[in-house]
Amino acid sequence: MVTRSIGDDNLKPAVTAEPEITETTLSAAEDEFLVMASDGLWDVVSNAEVISIIRDTVKEPGMCSKRLATEAAERVSKDNITVVCHLLAPGIHAVRIVVLLHLRDSMVETY
């Protein structure tokens, strides 16, 4: 959104280059994971579905981001898909960034 907002002068009233920042304290005792994702995921997968998918995939923690991005692509997300999933459980240190870019009528996967 930032790159669009910088170049689209006609959208300045509706779009800003100022980031929206929220600070939240996470606790491994209460929070299982952190998911940072673009609209490409959230437009087609609900919060509850993300939780279910991650809990089902936790046996392979490195695959959580890929599984979420693949799910969004299979649901024909119309936006670029970026997913970062960080499991907060002690002893699990698997973070994988998956980006699916829409290029014309195909998807290109990058890591």
The 8 nearest C-alpha neighbors of each residue, nearest first, counted from 0:
[[1, 3, 2, 4, 16, 14, 15, 5],
 [0, 2, 4, 16, 3, 5, 15, 18],
 [3, 1, 5, 4, 0, 6, 16, 7],
 [4, 2, 0, 1, 6, 5, 7, 14],
 [3, 5, 1, 7, 16, 2, 15, 14],
 [4, 6, 2, 3, 7, 16, 1, 8],
 [7, 5, 3, 4, 8, 2, 9, 1],
 [6, 8, 4, 10, 9, 3, 5, 11],
 [9, 7, 11, 10, 6, 5, 4, 12],
 [8, 10, 7, 11, 12, 6, 13, 14],
 [11, 9, 8, 7, 13, 12, 14, 4],
 [12, 10, 14, 8, 13, 9, 15, 7],
 [11, 13, 10, 14, 15, 9, 8, 4],
 [14, 12, 11, 10, 15, 9, 4, 8],
 [15, 13, 11, 4, 10, 12, 16, 0],
 [14, 16, 17, 4, 11, 13, 1, 12],
 [15, 17, 1, 4, 5, 18, 14, 2],
 [18, 16, 15, 19, 1, 14, 4, 20],
 [19, 17, 20, 16, 15, 1, 0, 21],
 [18, 20, 17, 21, 16, 15, 22, 1],
 [21, 19, 18, 22, 17, 23, 16, 35],
 [20, 22, 23, 19, 18, 24, 25, 35],
 [21, 23, 20, 24, 25, 19, 18, 33],
 [24, 22, 25, 21, 26, 20, 33, 30],
 [23, 25, 26, 22, 30, 21, 27, 29],
 [26, 24, 23, 30, 27, 29, 33, 87],
 [25, 27, 28, 29, 30, 24, 87, 31],
 [28, 26, 30, 87, 29, 88, 31, 25],
 [27, 29, 26, 30, 31, 88, 87, 25],
 [30, 28, 26, 27, 31, 25, 87, 32],
 [31, 29, 27, 26, 32, 28, 25, 87],
 [32, 30, 87, 88, 86, 27, 29, 33],
 [33, 31, 86, 87, 85, 30, 34, 84],
 [32, 34, 85, 84, 86, 35, 31, 87],
 [35, 33, 84, 83, 36, 85, 32, 82],
 [36, 34, 83, 82, 84, 33, 37, 81],
 [37, 35, 82, 81, 83, 34, 40, 38],
 [36, 38, 81, 39, 80, 40, 41, 82],
 [37, 39, 41, 40, 42, 78, 36, 80],
 [38, 40, 80, 78, 79, 37, 76, 42],
 [41, 39, 38, 71, 42, 80, 43, 44],
 [40, 42, 38, 44, 43, 39, 45, 37],
 [43, 41, 38, 40, 39, 44, 76, 45],
 [42, 44, 41, 40, 71, 76, 74, 45],
 [45, 43, 41, 40, 48, 42, 71, 49],
 [46, 44, 48, 47, 49, 41, 43, 42],
 [45, 47, 49, 48, 50, 44, 41, 51],
 [48, 46, 50, 45, 49, 51, 44, 52],
 [47, 49, 51, 45, 50, 46, 52, 44],
 [50, 48, 46, 52, 51, 47, 53, 45],
 [51, 49, 47, 53, 48, 52, 54, 46],
 [50, 52, 48, 54, 49, 53, 55, 47],
 [53, 51, 55, 49, 50, 54, 48, 56],
 [54, 52, 56, 50, 55, 51, 63, 57],
 [55, 53, 51, 57, 56, 52, 50, 58],
 [54, 56, 52, 53, 57, 51, 58, 50],
 [57, 55, 53, 58, 54, 59, 63, 52],
 [58, 56, 60, 59, 54, 55, 53, 63],
 [57, 59, 56, 60, 55, 54, 62, 61],
 [58, 60, 57, 62, 61, 56, 63, 93],
 [61, 59, 57, 62, 63, 93, 58, 56],
 [62, 60, 93, 59, 63, 95, 94, 64],
 [61, 63, 65, 60, 59, 64, 66, 56],
 [64, 62, 66, 65, 60, 53, 61, 56],
 [65, 63, 67, 84, 82, 66, 62, 83],
 [64, 66, 68, 62, 67, 63, 97, 69],
 [65, 67, 69, 63, 64, 68, 62, 70],
 [68, 66, 70, 64, 69, 65, 63, 71],
 [69, 67, 65, 71, 70, 66, 64, 72],
 [68, 70, 72, 66, 67, 71, 65, 73],
 [69, 71, 67, 73, 68, 72, 66, 74],
 [72, 70, 74, 68, 40, 69, 73, 76],
 [73, 71, 75, 69, 74, 70, 76, 68],
 [74, 72, 70, 75, 71, 69, 76, 68],
 [73, 75, 71, 72, 76, 70, 43, 44],
 [76, 74, 72, 73, 77, 71, 43, 70],
 [77, 75, 72, 78, 39, 71, 74, 43],
 [76, 78, 75, 39, 79, 101, 72, 42],
 [79, 77, 39, 76, 80, 38, 101, 100],
 [80, 78, 100, 39, 101, 99, 81, 77],
 [81, 79, 39, 99, 98, 40, 37, 78],
 [80, 82, 98, 37, 36, 97, 99, 79],
 [83, 81, 36, 97, 64, 96, 35, 68],
 [84, 82, 96, 35, 34, 64, 95, 36],
 [83, 85, 34, 64, 33, 94, 82, 35],
 [84, 86, 33, 94, 32, 87, 34, 93],
 [87, 85, 32, 88, 31, 33, 91, 84],
 [86, 88, 32, 31, 27, 85, 89, 30],
 [87, 89, 86, 91, 27, 31, 90, 32],
 [90, 88, 91, 87, 27, 92, 86, 28],
 [89, 91, 92, 88, 87, 93, 86, 27],
 [92, 90, 89, 88, 93, 86, 87, 60],
 [91, 93, 90, 94, 86, 85, 87, 89],
 [94, 92, 61, 60, 91, 85, 95, 86],
 [95, 93, 85, 84, 61, 92, 96, 83],
 [94, 96, 61, 64, 83, 97, 93, 84],
 [95, 97, 83, 110, 82, 64, 98, 94],
 [96, 98, 110, 82, 81, 65, 64, 109],
 [99, 97, 81, 109, 80, 108, 100, 110],
 [100, 98, 108, 80, 107, 79, 106, 81],
 [99, 101, 79, 107, 106, 102, 98, 80],
 [102, 100, 106, 79, 105, 103, 99, 107],
 [101, 103, 105, 104, 106, 100, 107, 79],
 [102, 104, 105, 101, 106, 100, 107, 77],
 [105, 103, 102, 101, 106, 107, 77, 100],
 [106, 104, 102, 103, 101, 107, 100, 99],
 [105, 107, 101, 100, 102, 99, 108, 104],
 [108, 106, 100, 99, 109, 105, 101, 102],
 [107, 109, 99, 98, 106, 100, 110, 97],
 [108, 110, 98, 97, 99, 107, 100, 96],
 [109, 97, 96, 98, 108, 95, 99, 65]]
